């Protein structure tokens, strides 16, 4: 893994040049290597499985440095017999990737909620209105906890997480997301929903966003026996809170290719099937319906890779290993 000096250098570039909402995961968990451009103005973060380098999201840095960064990384990979790929990218550096011999394939889309629209319109529809009335009537409350957290808060969240992991199909992931640990939680803001007895029923954590005006969350966990729509009420209150703080969008993460109009070609379908076969991607399918209720706009995300489409199967397997072995 990267040394402390490289970590601090990457963090500084993120602070200077900003980036995307999930760029926090370039520097956490500490399971990435960093590759810096020769001019020191840009970098990328990657994990290595066998001879495949999986880079996390868009490169970060001065836009004029990105093409050189990609070319230099290509040369590094060639010299070390490594095949590079980038995962969950925006179309921000489309020309730079095309100019350095990468192919793109749609992987899914991030759901992005416009906070003003949700608070002024969406939350007042029948579905959300019924939830708000029911949870208010039963005296549920959502509280926000800024790190560092006391032992009581950590225990509450730990109990929820342990209960959630007992639900069939739930498991810990890493690399592209945060993995539950006290060390991780002590770096993030936690939002908890409690019932009328003060018992914590669910939580989500907010990570530092490197995209001004846009906030985002990571873990979304509830007790196995929590009331229906508990997560919905938590999200409703979270959205209201973030809007009042001056944010204008909440990125609620990626949904899969299914149903996305931009993901109909052969390579997209191949990648989708590869993820299913390798069990290498988070179970986004079950979350898509949950997210769609919030009427988000969908922002496409891509994989950039080199070579023939069959390499997507190898890439999917590498992602699976990196996410599950950390």
C-alpha positions as CSV (number, residue, x, y, z in Angstrom):
1,X,0.0,0.0,0.0
2,X,1.0,3.6,-0.4
3,X,3.4,5.2,2.1
4,X,2.5,8.1,4.3
5,X,4.3,10.6,2.1
6,X,2.3,9.5,-1.0
7,X,-0.9,9.6,1.0
8,X,-0.3,13.2,2.1
9,X,0.6,14.2,-1.5
10,X,-2.6,12.7,-2.9
11,X,-4.7,14.3,-0.2
12,X,-3.2,17.7,-0.9
13,X,-3.9,17.4,-4.7
14,X,-7.5,16.5,-3.8
15,X,-7.8,19.6,-1.7
16,X,-6.4,21.8,-4.4
17,X,-8.1,20.5,-7.5
18,X,-11.2,19.0,-5.9
19,X,-13.0,16.2,-7.9
20,X,-16.0,13.9,-7.5
21,X,-18.1,13.1,-4.5
22,X,-16.6,9.6,-4.0
23,X,-12.9,10.6,-4.3
24,X,-12.7,10.1,-0.5
25,X,-12.3,6.4,-1.4
26,X,-9.1,7.2,-3.2
27,X,-7.5,7.8,0.2
28,X,-9.8,5.5,2.3
29,X,-9.6,2.6,2.9
30,X,-5.8,2.6,2.9
31,X,-5.8,-0.2,0.3
32,X,-4.7,1.8,-2.8
33,X,-1.4,2.6,-4.5
34,X,-0.9,6.1,-6.0
35,X,0.6,7.0,-9.3
36,X,1.7,10.6,-9.8
37,X,2.4,12.5,-13.0
38,X,5.9,13.5,-13.6
39,X,5.0,17.2,-13.2
40,X,3.4,16.4,-9.8
41,X,0.1,18.0,-10.7
42,X,-2.1,15.0,-11.0
43,X,-2.5,11.4,-9.7
44,X,-4.6,8.3,-9.8
45,X,-5.3,5.7,-7.2
46,X,-5.4,2.0,-8.0
47,X,-5.5,-1.5,-6.6
48,X,-3.7,-4.5,-8.2
49,X,-5.1,-8.0,-8.7
50,X,-2.7,-10.3,-10.5
51,X,-1.8,-8.3,-13.7
52,X,-4.9,-6.0,-13.7
53,X,-4.7,-2.5,-12.2
54,X,-8.1,-1.2,-11.2
55,X,-8.1,2.6,-10.9
56,X,-10.6,4.2,-8.6
57,X,-12.7,6.9,-10.5
58,X,-11.4,9.8,-12.5
59,X,-7.8,11.0,-12.3
60,X,-7.4,14.0,-10.0
61,X,-5.4,17.1,-10.7
62,X,-4.7,19.9,-13.2
63,X,-6.6,19.2,-16.4
64,X,-3.6,20.1,-18.5
65,X,-1.7,17.3,-16.7
66,X,-4.2,14.5,-17.2
67,X,-3.2,13.3,-20.7
68,X,0.4,13.1,-19.6
69,X,-0.6,11.2,-16.4
70,X,-2.5,8.6,-18.5
71,X,0.3,8.2,-21.0
72,X,2.9,7.8,-18.2
73,X,0.7,5.3,-16.4
74,X,0.2,3.3,-19.7
75,X,4.0,3.2,-20.0
76,X,4.4,2.1,-16.4
77,X,1.8,-0.7,-16.9
78,X,3.4,-1.8,-20.1
79,X,6.9,-2.0,-18.5
80,X,5.4,-4.1,-15.6
81,X,3.1,-6.3,-17.8
82,X,0.0,-4.8,-16.2
83,X,-3.3,-4.1,-17.9
84,X,-5.0,-0.9,-16.6
85,X,-8.7,-0.2,-16.2
86,X,-10.7,2.6,-14.6
87,X,-14.0,2.1,-12.7
88,X,-16.9,4.3,-12.0
89,X,-15.7,7.2,-14.1
90,X,-17.6,10.3,-15.2
91,X,-17.3,11.6,-18.8
92,X,-15.1,14.4,-17.4
93,X,-11.9,13.3,-19.2
94,X,-13.5,11.6,-22.2
95,X,-11.1,13.1,-24.8
96,X,-8.0,12.4,-22.6
97,X,-9.0,8.7,-22.3
98,X,-9.8,8.4,-26.0
99,X,-6.4,10.0,-26.8
100,X,-4.5,7.4,-24.7
101,X,-6.1,4.3,-26.3
102,X,-8.9,3.5,-23.8
103,X,-12.3,2.2,-24.7
104,X,-15.4,3.1,-22.6
105,X,-18.4,1.0,-21.5
106,X,-21.3,2.2,-19.4
107,X,-21.5,0.5,-16.0
108,X,-24.4,2.3,-14.5
109,X,-25.4,5.7,-13.2
110,X,-25.2,7.7,-10.0
111,X,-28.5,9.0,-8.6
112,X,-28.3,12.7,-7.8
113,X,-31.1,14.3,-5.8
114,X,-31.8,18.0,-6.3
115,X,-32.4,19.0,-2.7
116,X,-34.5,22.1,-3.4
117,X,-36.8,20.2,-5.7
118,X,-37.2,17.3,-3.2
119,X,-37.9,19.6,-0.2
120,X,-40.3,21.9,-2.2
121,X,-42.1,19.2,-4.3
122,X,-41.2,15.5,-4.0
123,X,-41.5,15.1,-0.3
124,X,-45.1,16.3,-0.4
125,X,-46.3,13.4,-2.7
126,X,-48.6,10.8,-1.1
127,X,-45.8,8.2,-0.6
128,X,-43.5,10.4,1.3
129,X,-46.3,12.3,3.1
130,X,-47.6,9.1,4.6
131,X,-44.1,8.1,5.8
132,X,-43.5,11.5,7.4
133,X,-46.9,11.5,9.2
134,X,-46.4,8.0,10.5
135,X,-42.9,8.4,11.8
136,X,-43.7,11.8,13.4
137,X,-46.7,10.4,15.0
138,X,-44.6,7.6,16.5
139,X,-42.0,10.1,17.7
140,X,-39.0,8.9,15.6
141,X,-36.1,11.4,15.5
142,X,-33.0,11.7,13.4
143,X,-29.8,13.0,14.9
144,X,-26.5,14.0,13.4
145,X,-23.1,13.1,15.0
146,X,-19.9,14.8,14.0
147,X,-16.6,13.0,14.5
148,X,-15.0,12.2,16.9
149,X,-17.7,10.0,18.2
150,X,-18.2,8.8,21.8
151,X,-18.4,5.2,22.8
152,X,-22.2,5.2,23.0
153,X,-22.7,6.3,19.4
154,X,-20.1,3.8,18.2
155,X,-21.9,1.0,20.0
156,X,-25.3,2.0,18.6
157,X,-24.0,2.0,15.1
158,X,-22.1,-1.3,15.7
159,X,-25.3,-3.0,17.0
160,X,-27.2,-1.8,13.9
161,X,-24.4,-3.1,11.6
162,X,-24.2,-6.5,13.2
163,X,-28.0,-6.9,12.9
164,X,-27.9,-5.8,9.2
165,X,-25.2,-8.3,8.4
166,X,-27.4,-11.1,9.6
167,X,-29.9,-10.3,6.8
168,X,-29.4,-12.8,3.9
169,X,-27.3,-11.4,1.1
170,X,-25.7,-8.6,3.2
171,X,-21.9,-8.5,3.5
172,X,-19.0,-6.2,3.9
173,X,-17.3,-4.7,0.9
174,X,-14.3,-2.5,0.4
175,X,-12.1,-0.7,-2.2
176,X,-14.9,1.2,-3.9
177,X,-16.7,1.8,-0.6
178,X,-16.0,2.1,3.1
179,X,-15.9,-1.0,5.2
180,X,-17.4,-0.9,8.7
181,X,-14.8,-0.3,11.3
182,X,-14.5,2.2,14.2
183,X,-11.4,3.7,12.5
184,X,-13.5,4.5,9.5
185,X,-16.5,5.8,11.5
186,X,-14.2,8.2,13.4
187,X,-13.5,10.0,10.1
188,X,-17.1,10.5,9.0
189,X,-20.4,12.2,10.0
190,X,-23.1,9.7,11.2
191,X,-26.9,10.2,10.9
192,X,-28.9,8.0,13.2
193,X,-32.7,7.4,13.4
194,X,-34.1,6.5,16.8
195,X,-37.6,5.3,17.8
196,X,-39.8,6.7,20.6
197,X,-37.8,4.8,23.2
198,X,-34.5,6.3,21.9
199,X,-33.3,3.0,20.4
200,X,-31.2,3.4,17.3
201,X,-32.9,1.7,14.4
202,X,-30.8,2.7,11.4
203,X,-27.9,4.9,10.3
204,X,-26.1,6.2,7.3
205,X,-22.7,7.9,7.2
206,X,-21.7,11.0,5.2
207,X,-18.2,11.1,3.8
208,X,-16.2,14.2,2.8
209,X,-17.2,15.3,-0.7
210,X,-14.6,16.9,-3.0
211,X,-17.3,18.3,-5.2
212,X,-18.5,21.7,-3.9
213,X,-22.2,21.9,-3.1
214,X,-22.7,18.2,-3.4
215,X,-22.9,15.8,-0.4
216,X,-22.9,12.0,-0.4
217,X,-23.4,9.0,1.8
218,X,-21.8,5.5,2.0
219,X,-23.1,2.9,4.4
220,X,-26.9,2.5,4.6
221,X,-27.8,0.0,7.4
222,X,-30.8,-0.8,9.5
223,X,-31.7,-3.4,12.1
224,X,-33.2,-6.6,10.7
225,X,-36.4,-5.9,12.5
226,X,-36.6,-2.1,12.1
227,X,-40.0,-0.8,10.9
228,X,-40.8,-0.5,7.2
229,X,-39.6,2.7,5.6
230,X,-37.2,3.5,8.4
231,X,-34.5,4.3,5.9
232,X,-36.9,6.5,3.9
233,X,-37.6,8.7,6.9
234,X,-33.9,8.9,7.7
235,X,-33.2,10.0,4.2
236,X,-36.1,12.6,4.2
237,X,-34.7,14.2,7.3
238,X,-31.1,14.0,6.0
239,X,-32.1,15.8,2.8
240,X,-33.8,18.5,4.7
241,X,-30.7,19.0,6.9
242,X,-28.3,19.1,4.0
243,X,-30.4,21.6,2.2
244,X,-30.6,23.8,5.2
245,X,-26.8,23.7,5.4
246,X,-26.5,25.1,1.8
247,X,-25.9,21.9,-0.2
248,X,-27.8,21.7,-3.5
249,X,-27.4,18.0,-4.4
250,X,-27.1,14.7,-2.6
251,X,-25.4,11.9,-4.5
252,X,-26.9,8.6,-3.3
253,X,-24.6,6.3,-5.2
254,X,-24.6,4.1,-8.2
255,X,-27.4,2.0,-9.7
256,X,-26.8,-0.8,-12.2
257,X,-27.1,-0.9,-15.9
258,X,-30.5,-2.4,-15.9
259,X,-33.1,0.1,-17.2
260,X,-30.5,2.7,-18.1
261,X,-31.1,4.0,-21.7
262,X,-27.3,4.6,-22.3
263,X,-26.3,1.0,-21.5
264,X,-27.7,-1.1,-24.4
265,X,-24.6,-2.1,-26.4
266,X,-22.8,-5.4,-26.4
267,X,-20.0,-4.4,-24.1
268,X,-22.3,-3.0,-21.5
269,X,-24.4,-6.2,-21.4
270,X,-21.2,-8.3,-21.3
271,X,-19.9,-6.3,-18.3
272,X,-23.3,-6.6,-16.6
273,X,-23.3,-10.3,-17.0
274,X,-19.7,-10.6,-15.9
275,X,-20.5,-8.9,-12.6
276,X,-23.3,-11.2,-12.0
277,X,-21.2,-14.3,-12.7
278,X,-18.4,-13.2,-10.5
279,X,-20.6,-11.9,-7.8
280,X,-18.1,-9.1,-7.9
281,X,-20.3,-6.0,-7.5
282,X,-22.4,-4.7,-4.7
283,X,-26.1,-5.7,-4.9
284,X,-27.1,-2.4,-6.5
285,X,-30.2,-4.0,-8.0
286,X,-32.2,-3.9,-4.8
287,X,-31.2,-0.3,-4.2
288,X,-32.4,1.0,-7.6
289,X,-36.1,1.0,-6.7
290,X,-35.3,2.6,-3.4
291,X,-33.3,5.4,-5.0
292,X,-35.8,6.0,-7.9
293,X,-38.5,7.1,-5.5
294,X,-36.4,10.2,-4.8
295,X,-36.7,11.3,-8.4
296,X,-32.9,11.8,-8.9
297,X,-31.3,12.7,-12.1
298,X,-29.1,9.8,-13.4
299,X,-25.4,10.6,-14.2
300,X,-23.7,7.9,-16.3
301,X,-20.7,6.1,-15.0
302,X,-18.2,4.2,-17.1
303,X,-15.4,1.7,-17.2
304,X,-12.4,2.7,-19.3
305,X,-10.3,-0.2,-20.4
306,X,-7.8,-1.3,-23.1
307,X,-8.0,-4.2,-25.4
308,X,-10.9,-6.4,-26.6
309,X,-14.3,-6.6,-24.8
310,X,-13.5,-10.0,-23.4
311,X,-11.2,-8.2,-21.0
312,X,-14.2,-6.9,-19.2
313,X,-14.7,-10.4,-17.7
314,X,-11.2,-10.2,-16.3
315,X,-11.8,-6.7,-15.0
316,X,-15.0,-7.7,-13.3
317,X,-13.2,-10.6,-11.5
318,X,-10.4,-8.2,-10.4
319,X,-12.9,-5.8,-9.0
320,X,-14.7,-8.6,-7.2
321,X,-11.4,-9.7,-5.5
322,X,-10.4,-6.2,-4.6
323,X,-13.8,-5.4,-3.0
324,X,-14.1,-8.7,-1.1
325,X,-10.5,-9.4,0.0
326,X,-9.9,-6.2,1.9
